[in-house]
Amino acid sequence: MAVTLQQIAEIAGVSRGTVDRALHNRGRVNPEVSARIRKIADEMGYAYHIEQRPSREKELKIGIILPSIETLTMQMTAQGARAAAEELRAHGVEVLIREQEQFDGQRQLACIRELLDAGIHGLAISPTSDPEVCEMVDLLEDQGIPVVIFNGDLLVSKRLCYIGMDNARAGRAAAGLMNLMLPDGGEVLPITAHLTQYAHKLRYTSFMEEIEKIAPNITLLSLQTCFNRDDFAYEITLHALERHPNLKGVYVAANGQHGVCDALRKVGLEGKVRIIAFDLNPQNYQDLLDDRVSIVLDQDAYTQGFQSLHILHQFLAFGQKPPRELMYTELAIKTKYNI
């Protein structure tokens, strides 16, 4: 029976795509891993041909994983990724776009393995902070597959770079803005989406720490998580108002602000409770104009999807490293008066 790439992969403890790249010189593989794979292939009698590489650019395959695609934020990121994929196609680069609903580490791991089997040379991802995901990022880098992280970073990983908002700075900015809007203080409800998403957690913790420093007359209620769902945020806000009828502000660190607005409208408080939200998507744009949302902090989600793929292409095709490890996008403060 003929030896297969999958059999070699199982013995070597790597993916089938890694074996294919190592045996046919089709991508970046750690030299020690490549040597081990070729040794196993030789011992098993697998005949392979090490191809010459006339054009590194013409053979590239890049994957991108977009979680929480049900949110307007990730849909904007996906638009940027599709635009970059179209540009890169002209250079013979294939981009494999994978969209996922919600934010689940195990689903991300399964998708990464699928992309590896498809033979990707680089990966862009907005990852969960699960240890297994971080370990997978490190494993890819060790195998010569660079990883660009966008939206929420994995600081302890070996990733090539991060592109996205400086989330700690954004949280501090939101605290300062809330303090300016509430000079007499009051109670503020913080809501985030997923605590396993580094950005969502950091935007809250930095907001909380700054409020404690600069606004002793503002009382933060207990943090609530809505998992990017407006219906959850709606119920969270109604329950908070039952216990705290004098609520003065709501800080939404991810998505869910539309549910908050609907809850305030139901009890006749629309426009009277200050709301700080993220991302200048079409709904937030209209909510700013209608005084339903007070301030939006925009992170340029489109650029995150667009630049992640171009950074990987430049690194893989030409060896050009990103100019900085932390590629921060602009933190834009938007109100109804400057959109």
Buried (B, 14 or more C-beta within 10 A) or exposed (E): EEBEBEBBBEBBEBBBBBBBBBBBBBBBBBEEBBEBBBEBBEEEEBEBEEEEEEEBEEBBBBBBBBBBBBBBBBBBBBBBBBBBBEBBEEEEBBBBBBBBEBBBBEBBBEBBBBBBBBBBBBBBBBBBBBEEBBEBBBBBBEBBBBBBBBBBBBEEBBBBBBBBBBBBBBBBBBBBBBBEBBEEBBBBBBBBBBBBBBBBBBBBBBBBBBBEEBBEEBEBBEBBBBBBBBEBBBBBBBEBBEEBEEBBBBBBBBBBBBBBBBBBEEBEBBBEBBBBBBBBBEBBBEBBEEEBBBBBBBBBBBBBBBBBBBBBBEBBBEEEEBEEEEBBBEBBBBEBEEB
